[in-house]
Amino acid sequence: MNTAVMRGGEAHDPTGRRGVIDALLGLLYGARCWHPVATAPFGRDLEIRIRDADGVRVAPFPCRQTTQGWVNADLDVRARLMAVEWRPWAAGA
């Protein structure tokens, strides 16, 4: 049975299976290692480093890459930022 529902144009899994998938992605990609933004997966909560006028820093919220750009995964709104690196979002971070 498929329990995924659509939220903000992305599939949302109310059963919590996404957490397992994100954990496996963490193992696959090296959970705390930073990766080039060009390799960022779509539709997953990620911690990203961004570049702005002050230099490079970590975004204070989980981000998700969509076909329309980056969104703040907590608020499900577009985030206008320049991502340079990513790693899986640590649950509870």
N, C-alpha and C positions, 0 to 999 in steps of 0.2 A: 504494500500500500504506500503510495506516495503522499507524504504529509507536508511537503513543501508548499508554501503559499507565496504569492508575489507581494513584495513590499518595496516601494521606490524603484520598480523596474528590475529588482534582483530577487532571486529566490530566497526565501526565509524559511528555516527549518525549525519549527517550534519544539521538536523532539530533542534538540540539543546535539544532534549528530554532527553538526558543524564543528563543535568543540573538538571532537575526535579527529575530524579531517584537518583542522588547523594544527592540532598536536602532531599529526603525521607529517604535515607540511613542514613543521618546525624541525622534525628529525631529518627530513629529506634535505632541507635547505640549510641546516645548521642553525638552530634556534636563535642564537644570539649574534650570529655573524651578519654583517651588513652586505647587501647585494646591490648591484647596479639597478637603477629604477627601470631600465629597459626590460629587465627580467621579472618585474613584479606581476604576480597573478591577478586576474580580475575576480571580483566578487568575494574577496577574503579580507578580514580585518587585519590591517598591517600597521606597524610602527614605521613611520617614515622620517627621514632627515630632509629638511627643506632648506632652500637657499633664499635669503631675503636681504634687505639692506644692511642688516647687522651681521651677516655671514651665514654659516651653516649651523642649524640647531634641530632638535627633535620636536616634531609636532606634539602638542600636549594632549592629543586625543587620537583614537584609532581612526585610520583612514581606509577607504575602500576604493579601488580603481574600477571605474565603469567605462563604458564606451563614450560617455560624455565628459569624462575627466575624473578627478578625485572628489570624493565626498567625505564629510565628517560622518563616520559610521555611527556615532552616538546619536546625532541629531538627524541623520539622513538628509543633509543639505549639502549643496555643492561647496567645496572648499577651494578657493582660488589661491593656489600655492605652486611653487616650483619644487617638486620632489626630486631628490638626487640619489637617494638610497632607500632601501627598505629591509625589514626583517619581520617575521611573524609577530603579531601583537601578543604580548604575554597576558593571559587572562588575569583580571584583577589588578592590572598595572595602573 
